[in-house]
Amino acid sequence: MQGQLPGQPSNLTFAWGIESGSELAPAELFMTKLKERLLQRWRTWRLQRRPYFMLEVEAMRPGDVIFSTERAASSFLIRLRTWSDYSHASIYLGDGLYGEAVGAGVRVRAATTMVKERLKVVRLKGGAQSERAARAAADEINQYLHAPYALAGALLSLSGSVPSQDPRALFCSQLIAQCYADAGVAAVKGLDPTKVTPAVLANSDMFDDVTAAVTFKTRAVAQHLVLGEFETLSDRENAIIEEMYRRLRPFFADRGMPMPKLWTDMLRILADLVNAPVQSELDRKIITTMKEAGYVDLLGVVGDEVIKPFADWLTALEPSKLSDDQVALYKYSLGNNMAALKRQAEIDLDNQQFWTEEWQRTDLATFQVLAKYSETQRNQRLGMIAMGETALEKLRSR
């Protein structure tokens, strides 16, 4: 009996119960999709029965170090090699945000998106002075934002050998140890940040374990937060910024100029160049690169991929159909996400004012574009905040 798979070309057929030649591939495709559906059902079943841990954002302090385990082969290798329950480390920044070095590079995310089967949080020992040092360490992450991830460094740090192919690249625990070192604190005494693994950092005597005070257990979690890695627009922005950096490197190399370490360093050089012809040429090159790499159009994607889905979710939200646990989790997540968005909107305003001043000072088009970018980004966040407040009111009225 002959049949045709939905969506396949009309000349591609499969035979029910027959294993022969070219007719096997579509049958294998059918079985592969069936296996994927069964695997997804099993994951969903497990999700509904396993407890997960989240961060109690209001109890967190800037500089707190968060340890977790990721679902990846590299994570398993790190845990196996270090005899540790944890393979990943990140740092709480305050305002409901945390920073980390992952495959997408050094990024910042909302703390309410951290949902793990196992979490550990440590805090720098000491009083007010240590608290200031931890906050300073959290602030240091700003100079590493968008830096690439050092996967080879993460793996080779286990044996004490770290490659130097890209000195800009960082792995998770190295980023945190480096931020603390920049703030004048050795996170692990006697050990260079490039040799600090998550296991070593988790057992450092410089920190107290505060896990019980800053985490809580829940079963009402969003599936996309625990059933695999999910991409955000900030991840895409990271990738675009790294692409722009690589495209612009030859400009500096061909002219014998010092090679900037980061994209933001390139912008600083542009602003301070005293050679007017070179400055004008670099300005045009950056504008072209931003357009070709998709940076200029990135904010247009926000409307389709973030704002519209959120508006649709808000329209469909019916608190009366949610369980008490779901309502509580939504209120918690939305409340903290709104606080994080408000802080990011403040940063957008600062950036807009800074780039506007640079544009007025230099009359360079790059800074005009960046000022407009920050303004648009801020307006989008304010729109999200207004919708989030509406959602919270619906949840509170239940």
Phi, psi and omega per residue, in radians:
M1 nan 2.138 -3.100
Q2 -1.617 2.602 3.092
G3 -2.604 3.033 -3.137
Q4 -2.308 2.298 3.120
L5 -1.239 2.425 3.090
P6 -1.010 2.327 3.088
G7 1.465 -0.019 -3.140
Q8 -1.651 2.694 3.071
P9 -0.991 2.620 -3.057
S10 -1.138 -0.387 -3.125
N11 -1.552 0.083 -3.126
L12 -1.899 1.945 -3.069
T13 -2.117 2.896 3.031
F14 -2.338 2.747 -3.116
A15 -1.971 2.215 3.109
W16 -1.166 2.109 3.058
G17 1.333 0.143 -3.124
I18 -2.027 2.304 3.091
E19 -1.932 1.657 -3.105
S20 -2.612 2.314 2.963
G21 0.627 -2.187 -3.026
S22 -1.231 -0.205 -3.108
E23 -1.425 -0.079 -3.064
L24 -1.410 -0.605 -3.027
A25 -1.044 -0.849 3.104
P26 -1.092 -0.603 3.103
A27 -1.135 -0.674 3.087
E28 -1.138 -0.661 3.098
L29 -1.073 -0.755 3.109
F30 -1.041 -0.784 -3.122
M31 -1.181 -0.640 3.120
T32 -1.086 -0.784 3.123
K33 -1.150 -0.640 3.094
L34 -1.097 -0.766 3.116
K35 -1.084 -0.692 3.129
E36 -1.099 -0.722 3.118
R37 -1.140 -0.724 3.123
L38 -1.150 -0.679 3.116
L39 -1.129 -0.712 3.124
Q40 -1.120 -0.690 3.098
R41 -1.117 -0.703 3.124
W42 -1.135 -0.721 3.124
R43 -1.103 -0.748 3.127
T44 -1.109 -0.749 3.100
W45 -1.031 -0.781 -3.141
R46 -1.164 -0.695 3.127
L47 -0.988 -0.736 -3.064
Q48 -1.264 -0.272 -3.057
R49 -1.935 -0.219 -3.112
R50 -1.752 2.446 3.029
P51 -1.381 2.573 3.085
Y52 -2.191 2.827 -3.112
F53 -2.028 2.484 3.074
M54 -2.261 2.927 3.138
L55 -1.545 2.378 2.998
E56 -1.485 1.609 -2.927
V57 -0.974 -0.731 -3.091
E58 -1.141 -0.355 3.134
A59 -1.595 -0.182 -3.126
M60 -1.360 2.693 3.067
R61 -2.193 2.573 3.081
P62 -0.972 2.345 -3.120
G63 1.703 -0.229 3.058
D64 -1.037 2.425 -3.118
V65 -1.835 2.279 -3.040
I66 -1.951 2.265 3.121
F67 -1.993 2.441 -3.121
S68 -2.644 3.128 3.115
T69 -2.183 2.306 3.135
E70 -1.761 2.760 3.110
R71 -1.615 1.397 -3.129
A72 -2.675 2.731 -3.131
A73 -1.087 -0.691 3.139
S74 -1.119 -0.620 3.099
S75 -1.104 -0.800 3.129
F76 -1.068 -0.728 -3.134
L77 -1.105 -0.749 3.140
I78 -1.118 -0.776 3.139
R79 -1.136 -0.683 3.134
L80 -1.146 -0.765 -3.070
R81 -1.233 -0.559 -3.072
T82 -1.769 0.007 -3.108
W83 0.901 0.877 -3.070
S84 -2.244 2.715 3.047
D85 -1.416 -0.151 -3.003
Y86 -2.200 2.445 -3.133
S87 -2.151 -0.078 -3.065
H88 -2.410 2.550 3.128
A89 -2.333 2.485 3.078
S90 -2.459 3.010 -3.052
I91 -2.283 2.335 3.124
Y92 -1.377 2.329 -3.030
L93 -1.814 -0.216 -3.010
G94 1.699 2.930 3.111
D95 0.978 0.573 3.075
G96 1.279 0.351 -3.082
L97 -2.160 2.624 2.994
Y98 -2.324 2.720 -3.141
G99 -2.061 2.639 -3.125
E100 -2.784 2.781 3.013
A101 -1.877 2.063 -3.118
V102 -2.345 -3.018 -3.115
G103 -0.983 -0.564 3.130
A104 -1.352 -0.103 -3.088
G105 1.888 -2.987 3.116
V106 -1.367 2.149 -3.033
R107 -2.420 2.961 3.079
V108 -2.161 2.400 3.122
R109 -2.408 2.863 3.064
A110 -1.225 2.358 -3.101
A111 -1.126 -0.390 3.141
T112 -1.280 -0.181 3.093
T113 -1.510 -0.100 3.131
M114 -1.491 1.809 3.128
V115 -2.224 1.982 -3.014
K116 -2.336 2.715 3.040
E117 -1.305 -0.381 3.141
R118 -2.536 2.245 3.127
L119 -2.363 2.550 2.997
K120 -2.427 2.383 3.130
V121 -2.231 2.301 3.103
V122 -2.157 2.721 -3.074
R123 -2.320 2.431 3.141
L124 -0.996 2.279 -3.126
K125 -1.190 2.670 3.052
G126 2.038 -3.074 -3.078
G127 -1.718 -2.373 -3.037
A128 -1.099 -0.645 -3.138
Q129 -1.118 -0.743 3.101
S130 -1.149 -0.647 3.110
E131 -1.094 -0.694 3.094
R132 -1.156 -0.689 3.134
A133 -1.141 -0.704 3.128
A134 -1.143 -0.702 3.103
R135 -1.125 -0.691 3.106
A136 -1.103 -0.688 3.101
A137 -1.090 -0.735 3.109
A138 -1.088 -0.673 3.139
D139 -1.172 -0.500 -3.089
E140 -1.121 -0.345 -3.100
I141 -1.100 -0.377 -3.123
N142 -1.022 -0.558 -3.112
Q143 -1.394 -0.123 -3.142
Y144 -1.971 -0.014 -3.129
L145 -0.963 2.371 3.120
H146 1.339 -0.027 3.072
A147 -1.093 2.548 -3.098
P148 -1.236 2.842 -3.128
Y149 -1.544 2.445 -3.137
A150 -1.818 1.405 3.135
L151 -1.121 -0.780 3.131
A152 -1.074 -0.674 3.111
G153 -1.118 -0.677 3.130
A154 -1.088 -0.741 -3.105
L155 -1.325 -0.741 -3.087
L156 -1.347 -0.287 3.064
S157 -1.121 -0.389 3.134
L158 -1.133 -0.474 -3.140
S159 -1.860 0.046 3.102
G160 1.490 0.093 3.136
S161 -1.988 2.079 -3.065
V162 -2.123 2.179 3.140
P163 -1.225 2.748 -3.132
S164 -2.129 0.529 -3.110
Q165 -1.115 -0.695 3.115
D166 -2.288 1.704 -3.091
P167 -1.134 -0.205 3.131
R168 -1.399 -0.393 -3.000
A169 -1.300 2.536 -3.124
L170 -2.381 2.574 2.942
F171 -1.850 3.006 -2.861
C172 -0.963 -1.012 -3.077
S173 -1.274 -0.468 3.056
Q174 -1.111 -0.748 3.121
L175 -0.991 -0.797 -3.098
I176 -1.192 -0.787 3.120
A177 -1.086 -0.630 3.131
Q178 -1.214 -0.714 3.099
C179 -1.067 -0.735 3.096
Y180 -1.170 -0.679 3.108
A181 -1.103 -0.701 3.100
D182 -1.101 -0.498 3.127
A183 -1.542 0.071 3.086
G184 1.542 0.327 -3.111
V185 -2.167 2.261 3.045
A186 -1.496 1.865 -3.111
A187 -1.095 -0.597 3.043
V188 -2.290 1.961 -3.048
K189 -1.047 2.307 3.053
G190 1.369 0.144 -3.084
L191 -2.204 2.257 3.094
D192 -1.147 2.527 3.141
P193 -0.933 -0.530 -3.136
T194 -1.226 -0.219 -3.138
K195 -1.860 0.039 -3.061
V196 -1.528 1.925 3.080
T197 -1.561 2.858 3.069
P198 -0.974 -0.680 -3.126
A199 -1.129 -0.759 3.132
V200 -1.121 -0.766 -3.131
L201 -1.153 -0.676 -3.128
A202 -1.128 -0.445 -3.105
N203 -1.827 0.169 -3.131
S204 -1.134 2.394 3.136
D205 -1.404 0.130 3.068
M206 -1.458 -0.159 -3.017
F207 -2.216 2.663 3.002
D208 -1.795 2.529 3.077
D209 -1.403 2.052 -3.135
V210 -2.068 0.362 -3.037
T211 -0.923 -0.845 -3.055
A212 -1.075 -0.507 -3.067
A213 -1.513 -0.280 -2.995
V214 -2.195 0.148 3.099
T215 -2.242 2.784 3.047
F216 -2.500 2.741 -3.089
K217 -1.705 2.464 3.120
T218 -2.609 2.730 3.022
R219 -1.996 -0.239 -3.129
A220 -1.597 1.531 -3.093
V221 -2.206 2.708 3.072
A222 -1.324 2.304 -3.042
Q223 -1.053 -0.678 -3.055
H224 -1.149 -0.301 3.139
L225 -1.413 -0.290 -3.060
V226 -2.227 -0.243 -3.091
L227 -1.721 0.623 3.098
G228 2.269 2.964 -3.137
E229 -1.273 2.313 3.111
F230 -2.026 2.514 -3.095
E231 -1.685 2.463 3.018
T232 -2.023 2.950 3.116
L233 -1.146 -0.466 3.086
S234 -1.174 -0.556 3.049
D235 -1.134 -0.733 3.114
R236 -1.145 -0.666 3.093
E237 -1.085 -0.721 3.080
N238 -0.984 -0.821 -3.110
A239 -1.115 -0.689 3.138
I240 -1.179 -0.731 3.134
I241 -1.114 -0.707 3.081
E242 -1.126 -0.669 3.094
E243 -1.127 -0.719 3.108
M244 -1.117 -0.725 3.127
Y245 -1.040 -0.798 -3.109
R246 -1.172 -0.638 3.128
R247 -1.204 -0.529 -3.093
L248 -1.539 -0.260 -3.131
R249 -0.945 -0.777 -3.128
P250 -1.029 -0.530 3.125
F251 -1.013 -0.768 -3.118
F252 -1.311 -0.722 -3.123
A253 -1.115 -0.756 -3.090
D254 -1.150 -0.389 -3.110
R255 -1.840 0.132 3.112
G256 1.180 0.411 -3.140
M257 -1.503 2.626 3.068
P258 -0.978 2.404 -3.091
M259 -1.401 2.062 3.112
P260 -1.137 2.610 -3.139
K261 -1.434 -0.508 -3.045
L262 -2.414 2.881 3.076
W263 -0.994 -0.747 -3.126
T264 -1.135 -0.538 3.072
D265 -1.143 -0.616 3.093
M266 -1.100 -0.678 3.123
L267 -1.182 -0.640 3.098
R268 -1.130 -0.724 3.121
I269 -1.108 -0.752 3.104
L270 -0.986 -0.783 -3.083
A271 -1.145 -0.552 -2.991
D272 -1.832 0.039 -3.137
L273 -1.082 2.330 3.128
V274 -1.675 -0.290 3.086
N275 -1.448 1.763 -3.017
A276 -1.025 -0.787 3.129
P277 -1.070 -0.739 3.122
V278 -1.174 -0.685 3.115
Q279 -1.079 -0.771 3.127
S280 -1.134 -0.690 3.127
E281 -1.146 -0.746 3.120
L282 -1.143 -0.661 3.104
D283 -1.024 -0.834 3.131
R284 -1.123 -0.679 -3.131
K285 -1.130 -0.739 3.140
I286 -1.150 -0.759 3.115
I287 -1.029 -0.810 3.122
T288 -1.073 -0.735 -3.120
T289 -1.151 -0.727 3.119
M290 -1.074 -0.664 3.134
K291 -1.248 -0.830 -3.077
E292 -1.171 -0.599 -3.120
A293 -1.407 -0.184 3.105
G294 1.636 0.134 -3.094
Y295 -1.187 -0.733 -3.093
V296 -1.121 -0.611 -3.084
D297 -1.562 -0.060 -3.025
L298 -1.050 -0.708 -3.092
L299 -1.178 -0.408 3.076
G300 -1.156 -0.460 3.137
V301 -1.256 -0.470 -3.087
V302 -1.003 -0.722 -3.121
G303 -1.051 -0.754 -3.086
D304 -1.368 -0.640 -2.984
E305 -1.764 -0.243 -3.105
V306 -2.192 -1.035 -3.004
I307 -1.170 -0.849 -3.121
K308 -1.099 -0.831 3.092
P309 -1.036 -0.642 3.133
F310 -1.169 -0.707 3.100
A311 -1.126 -0.697 3.103
D312 -1.122 -0.719 3.113
W313 -1.095 -0.715 -3.134
L314 -1.113 -0.703 3.136
T315 -1.118 -0.678 -3.089
A316 -1.471 -0.154 -3.065
L317 -1.131 2.122 3.080
E318 -2.218 1.598 -3.085
P319 -0.969 -0.496 -3.107
S320 -1.144 -0.358 -3.129
K321 -1.646 0.019 -3.110
L322 -1.710 2.636 3.044
S323 -1.295 2.883 3.106
D324 -1.047 -0.695 3.126
D325 -1.114 -0.714 3.139
Q326 -1.155 -0.746 3.119
V327 -1.080 -0.775 -3.141
A328 -1.076 -0.739 -3.124
L329 -1.199 -0.723 3.099
Y330 -1.065 -0.768 -3.138
K331 -1.113 -0.732 3.123
Y332 -1.105 -0.890 -3.076
S333 -1.135 -0.836 -3.124
L334 -1.104 -0.743 -3.139
G335 -1.029 -0.819 -3.140
N336 -1.267 -0.606 3.090
N337 -1.140 -0.659 3.108
M338 -1.134 -0.684 3.097
A339 -1.104 -0.714 3.116
A340 -1.149 -0.726 3.126
L341 -1.116 -0.662 3.117
K342 -1.109 -0.721 3.110
R343 -1.156 -0.706 3.121
Q344 -1.160 -0.591 3.083
A345 -1.150 -0.621 3.064
E346 -1.123 -0.715 3.110
I347 -1.141 -0.702 3.094
D348 -1.020 -0.724 -3.140
L349 -1.134 -0.745 3.080
D350 -1.040 -0.770 -3.139
N351 -1.120 -0.740 3.135
Q352 -1.044 -0.783 3.138
Q353 -1.140 -0.690 -3.135
F354 -1.133 -0.853 -3.107
W355 -1.177 -0.572 3.088
T356 -1.124 -0.734 3.103
E357 -1.113 -0.714 3.107
E358 -1.147 -0.665 3.103
W359 -1.121 -0.786 3.140
Q360 -1.150 -0.574 -3.123
R361 -1.320 -0.674 -3.003
T362 -1.875 -0.348 -3.054
D363 1.046 0.585 3.131
L364 -1.722 2.381 -3.060
A365 -1.139 -0.525 -3.135
T366 -0.971 -0.790 -3.079
F367 -1.293 -0.492 3.031
Q368 -1.122 -0.764 3.119
V369 -1.119 -0.750 -3.121
L370 -1.164 -0.624 3.089
A371 -1.132 -0.742 3.119
K372 -1.175 -0.663 3.110
Y373 -1.041 -0.822 -3.131
S374 -1.137 -0.672 3.124
E375 -1.121 -0.800 3.133
T376 -1.111 -0.736 3.139
Q377 -1.081 -0.721 3.127
R378 -1.126 -0.773 -3.138
N379 -1.097 -0.645 3.096
Q380 -1.146 -0.733 3.116
R381 -1.118 -0.718 3.120
L382 -1.088 -0.651 3.076
G383 -1.133 -0.705 3.098
M384 -1.134 -0.673 3.137
I385 -1.104 -0.755 3.136
A386 -1.077 -0.735 3.112
M387 -1.177 -0.666 3.119
G388 -1.109 -0.684 3.104
E389 -1.127 -0.645 3.089
T390 -1.115 -0.740 3.117
A391 -1.099 -0.703 3.130
L392 -1.117 -0.678 3.118
E393 -1.112 -0.693 3.109
K394 -1.107 -0.705 -3.132
L395 -1.214 -0.657 -3.132
R396 -1.229 -0.447 -3.098
S397 -1.458 -0.013 -3.100
R398 -1.165 nan nan
